[in-house]
Amino acid sequence: MKESGKRVQNKRDIILDAAVQVFSVKGYHNTRMEEIAVVAGIGKGTIYEYFDSKLQLFQDMMESSLQVYYTRMDMPKLETLTFEERMSVLFESHITFCRENKELTRIVFWDTEIWDEDLKDWTYNLRNEKEEKLTGIIEDSIKRGEIRNVDAKLLTLLIIGSLGSLWVPITLEDWDISPAAMAAQLTDIIMRGIKV
């Protein structure tokens, strides 16, 4: 019985991996389920045993990727760190994820303009959750006296914008810079600004 469950999980993972490959090349709307099935080495009908629709497949692919993303950041450990340490971990984890998951990163940032309304709503809600978490971290850091009293929402948007802007040089231009070195520079700019 265990082996059967393992086989089911493996086939689902194979479909998700194939989806990343096809979506990253063809985009969400131009991808057909048949193409994902071919890359996965299965029949099209098998995909529908695991996913009701292309939208559900895309959402599940994104959710599993976000789990990897947040696991990399070791969220429980982050709560014991200072704000500056948290920013460094956030930047380094994001940069490393983008470098190791270039196809997936392209999907997240490249194809957004042509997503349908359900997909836009779903990703908008995910973004809001991420923003609220980061705003909460910033507000806590202000209360603890780690950073000066700034507009937490504005700082959140600045940090998220910085993260979002990194995908082009990393993913499309193969920018070869150490994630730790880049994270250190970005953290320093956030913490100390650019004034001499």
The 8 nearest C-alpha neighbors of each residue, nearest first, counted from 0:
[[1, 3, 2, 4, 5, 6, 7, 8],
 [0, 2, 4, 3, 5, 6, 7, 8],
 [1, 3, 5, 0, 4, 6, 7, 8],
 [2, 4, 6, 0, 5, 1, 7, 8],
 [5, 3, 7, 1, 6, 2, 8, 0],
 [4, 6, 2, 8, 3, 7, 9, 1],
 [5, 7, 9, 3, 4, 8, 2, 10],
 [6, 8, 4, 10, 5, 9, 11, 3],
 [9, 7, 11, 5, 6, 10, 12, 4],
 [8, 10, 12, 6, 11, 7, 13, 5],
 [9, 11, 13, 7, 12, 8, 6, 14],
 [10, 12, 8, 14, 13, 9, 7, 15],
 [13, 11, 15, 9, 14, 10, 16, 8],
 [12, 14, 10, 16, 11, 15, 39, 9],
 [13, 15, 17, 11, 12, 16, 39, 18],
 [14, 16, 18, 12, 17, 13, 60, 11],
 [17, 15, 13, 19, 18, 14, 12, 20],
 [16, 18, 14, 20, 39, 19, 15, 38],
 [19, 17, 15, 21, 16, 20, 35, 22],
 [20, 18, 16, 22, 17, 21, 103, 23],
 [21, 19, 17, 18, 23, 22, 102, 16],
 [20, 22, 18, 24, 23, 19, 25, 35],
 [23, 21, 26, 25, 19, 24, 27, 20],
 [24, 22, 106, 102, 21, 20, 26, 19],
 [25, 23, 21, 22, 26, 20, 102, 106],
 [26, 24, 22, 29, 30, 23, 21, 27],
 [27, 25, 22, 29, 23, 28, 110, 24],
 [26, 28, 22, 30, 29, 25, 110, 114],
 [29, 27, 30, 26, 114, 113, 25, 31],
 [30, 28, 25, 26, 27, 31, 22, 24],
 [31, 29, 25, 27, 28, 22, 26, 32],
 [32, 30, 33, 34, 29, 35, 28, 53],
 [31, 33, 35, 34, 36, 43, 30, 53],
 [34, 32, 36, 31, 43, 35, 37, 42],
 [35, 33, 37, 36, 32, 31, 38, 30],
 [34, 36, 32, 38, 37, 33, 18, 17],
 [35, 37, 39, 33, 43, 41, 34, 38],
 [38, 36, 40, 34, 39, 35, 41, 33],
 [37, 39, 35, 40, 36, 17, 34, 21],
 [40, 38, 36, 17, 37, 14, 41, 13],
 [41, 39, 37, 38, 36, 42, 35, 13],
 [42, 40, 36, 39, 37, 43, 45, 38],
 [41, 43, 44, 45, 36, 40, 37, 46],
 [42, 44, 36, 33, 45, 46, 32, 41],
 [45, 43, 47, 46, 42, 48, 41, 36],
 [44, 46, 48, 47, 43, 42, 41, 49],
 [45, 47, 48, 44, 49, 43, 50, 36],
 [46, 48, 50, 49, 44, 45, 51, 52],
 [49, 47, 45, 46, 50, 44, 51, 11],
 [48, 50, 47, 46, 11, 51, 45, 56],
 [49, 51, 47, 56, 52, 46, 55, 48],
 [52, 50, 47, 55, 49, 53, 48, 56],
 [53, 51, 55, 54, 50, 56, 47, 57],
 [52, 54, 56, 55, 57, 32, 51, 50],
 [55, 53, 57, 52, 56, 58, 118, 117],
 [54, 56, 58, 52, 57, 53, 59, 50],
 [57, 55, 53, 59, 54, 58, 50, 60],
 [56, 58, 60, 54, 55, 59, 53, 61],
 [57, 59, 55, 61, 60, 56, 62, 54],
 [60, 58, 62, 56, 61, 57, 55, 63],
 [59, 61, 57, 58, 63, 62, 15, 56],
 [60, 62, 64, 58, 59, 63, 65, 57],
 [63, 61, 59, 65, 64, 60, 58, 66],
 [64, 62, 66, 60, 65, 61, 59, 67],
 [65, 63, 61, 67, 66, 62, 68, 60],
 [64, 66, 68, 62, 67, 63, 69, 61],
 [65, 67, 63, 69, 64, 68, 70, 62],
 [66, 68, 70, 64, 65, 69, 71, 63],
 [69, 67, 65, 71, 66, 70, 64, 96],
 [68, 70, 72, 66, 71, 67, 65, 73],
 [71, 69, 67, 73, 72, 68, 66, 74],
 [70, 72, 69, 68, 73, 67, 92, 74],
 [71, 73, 69, 70, 74, 92, 88, 89],
 [74, 72, 70, 71, 76, 75, 77, 69],
 [73, 75, 77, 76, 72, 69, 70, 78],
 [76, 74, 77, 78, 73, 79, 72, 70],
 [77, 75, 78, 74, 73, 79, 80, 72],
 [78, 76, 74, 80, 79, 75, 85, 73],
 [77, 79, 76, 80, 75, 74, 81, 85],
 [80, 78, 77, 76, 81, 75, 85, 82],
 [81, 79, 77, 78, 84, 85, 82, 76],
 [82, 80, 84, 83, 85, 79, 145, 140],
 [81, 83, 85, 84, 140, 86, 80, 145],
 [82, 84, 86, 85, 81, 87, 186, 190],
 [85, 83, 87, 81, 86, 82, 80, 88],
 [84, 86, 82, 88, 83, 87, 80, 89],
 [87, 85, 89, 83, 84, 88, 186, 90],
 [86, 88, 84, 90, 182, 85, 89, 186],
 [89, 87, 85, 91, 86, 90, 92, 84],
 [88, 90, 86, 92, 87, 91, 85, 93],
 [91, 89, 182, 93, 87, 92, 88, 94],
 [90, 92, 182, 88, 94, 178, 93, 179],
 [93, 91, 95, 89, 90, 94, 88, 72],
 [92, 94, 96, 90, 91, 95, 89, 97],
 [95, 93, 97, 91, 96, 92, 178, 90],
 [94, 96, 98, 92, 97, 93, 178, 91],
 [95, 97, 93, 99, 94, 98, 100, 92],
 [98, 96, 94, 100, 95, 101, 99, 104],
 [97, 99, 95, 96, 100, 101, 94, 169],
 [98, 100, 96, 97, 101, 95, 94, 102],
 [101, 99, 97, 103, 102, 98, 96, 104],
 [100, 102, 104, 170, 103, 97, 98, 99],
 [103, 101, 105, 23, 104, 100, 20, 19],
 [102, 104, 106, 105, 100, 101, 19, 107],
 [105, 103, 101, 107, 106, 102, 97, 100],
 [106, 104, 109, 102, 103, 108, 107, 23],
 [107, 105, 23, 103, 104, 109, 108, 110],
 [106, 108, 104, 105, 109, 103, 110, 111],
 [107, 109, 105, 106, 110, 111, 104, 166],
 [110, 108, 105, 106, 111, 107, 112, 104],
 [109, 111, 106, 112, 26, 108, 113, 107],
 [112, 110, 114, 113, 109, 108, 107, 119],
 [113, 111, 110, 114, 109, 115, 119, 108],
 [112, 114, 111, 110, 115, 28, 27, 26],
 [115, 113, 111, 112, 118, 119, 116, 110],
 [114, 116, 118, 117, 119, 113, 28, 120],
 [115, 117, 119, 118, 120, 114, 121, 113],
 [118, 116, 120, 119, 115, 121, 114, 54],
 [117, 119, 121, 120, 116, 115, 114, 122],
 [118, 120, 116, 122, 121, 117, 123, 114],
 [121, 119, 123, 117, 118, 122, 116, 124],
 [120, 122, 118, 124, 119, 123, 117, 125],
 [123, 121, 125, 119, 124, 120, 126, 118],
 [124, 122, 120, 126, 125, 121, 119, 127],
 [123, 125, 127, 121, 122, 126, 120, 128],
 [126, 124, 122, 128, 127, 123, 129, 121],
 [125, 127, 123, 129, 124, 128, 130, 122],
 [126, 128, 130, 124, 129, 125, 131, 123],
 [129, 127, 125, 131, 126, 130, 124, 132],
 [130, 128, 126, 132, 127, 131, 133, 125],
 [129, 131, 127, 133, 128, 132, 134, 126],
 [130, 132, 134, 128, 133, 129, 127, 135],
 [133, 131, 135, 129, 130, 134, 128, 136],
 [132, 134, 136, 130, 135, 131, 155, 137],
 [133, 135, 131, 137, 136, 132, 151, 155],
 [136, 134, 138, 132, 133, 137, 131, 139],
 [135, 137, 133, 139, 134, 138, 140, 132],
 [136, 138, 140, 134, 135, 139, 151, 141],
 [139, 137, 135, 141, 140, 136, 151, 134],
 [140, 138, 142, 136, 141, 137, 135, 143],
 [139, 141, 137, 143, 145, 138, 142, 146],
 [140, 142, 144, 138, 146, 139, 143, 148],
 [143, 141, 139, 144, 140, 138, 145, 148],
 [144, 142, 140, 141, 145, 139, 146, 138],
 [143, 145, 141, 142, 146, 140, 147, 148],
 [146, 144, 140, 143, 141, 82, 147, 81],
 [147, 145, 141, 144, 140, 148, 82, 143],
 [146, 148, 149, 141, 144, 145, 140, 142],
 [147, 149, 141, 146, 150, 151, 142, 144],
 [150, 148, 151, 147, 154, 141, 153, 146],
 [149, 151, 153, 152, 154, 148, 155, 138],
 [152, 150, 154, 153, 134, 149, 137, 155],
 [151, 153, 155, 154, 150, 134, 156, 130],
 [152, 154, 156, 150, 155, 151, 157, 149],
 [155, 153, 157, 151, 156, 152, 158, 150],
 [156, 154, 152, 158, 153, 157, 134, 151],
 [157, 155, 159, 153, 154, 158, 160, 152],
 [156, 158, 154, 160, 155, 159, 161, 153],
 [157, 159, 161, 155, 160, 156, 154, 162],
 [160, 158, 162, 156, 161, 157, 163, 155],
 [161, 159, 163, 157, 158, 162, 156, 164],
 [162, 160, 158, 164, 159, 163, 157, 165],
 [161, 163, 159, 160, 164, 165, 158, 90],
 [164, 162, 160, 161, 165, 159, 166, 108],
 [163, 165, 161, 162, 166, 160, 167, 168],
 [166, 164, 163, 162, 167, 168, 169, 161],
 [165, 167, 169, 170, 164, 168, 163, 97],
 [168, 166, 171, 170, 169, 165, 172, 164],
 [169, 167, 172, 174, 166, 171, 170, 165],
 [170, 168, 174, 173, 166, 167, 172, 171],
 [171, 169, 101, 167, 166, 173, 168, 172],
 [170, 172, 167, 173, 168, 169, 166, 105],
 [171, 173, 168, 174, 169, 170, 167, 175],
 [174, 172, 169, 170, 171, 175, 168, 98],
 [175, 173, 169, 168, 172, 176, 170, 171],
 [174, 176, 173, 177, 169, 172, 168, 178],
 [177, 175, 174, 178, 181, 180, 179, 169],
 [176, 178, 180, 179, 181, 175, 182, 95],
 [179, 177, 181, 91, 180, 94, 182, 95],
 [178, 180, 182, 177, 181, 91, 183, 87],
 [181, 179, 183, 177, 182, 178, 184, 176],
 [180, 182, 178, 184, 183, 179, 177, 185],
 [183, 181, 91, 90, 179, 185, 87, 180],
 [182, 184, 180, 186, 181, 185, 187, 179],
 [185, 183, 187, 181, 182, 186, 188, 180],
 [186, 184, 188, 182, 187, 183, 181, 189],
 [187, 185, 189, 183, 188, 184, 87, 182],
 [186, 188, 184, 190, 185, 189, 191, 183],
 [187, 189, 192, 185, 191, 186, 190, 193],
 [190, 188, 186, 187, 192, 191, 185, 158],
 [191, 189, 187, 188, 186, 192, 83, 146],
 [192, 190, 188, 187, 189, 193, 194, 186],
 [193, 191, 188, 189, 194, 190, 187, 195],
 [192, 194, 188, 195, 191, 189, 187, 190],
 [193, 195, 192, 191, 188, 190, 189, 187],
 [194, 193, 192, 191, 188, 187, 190, 189]]
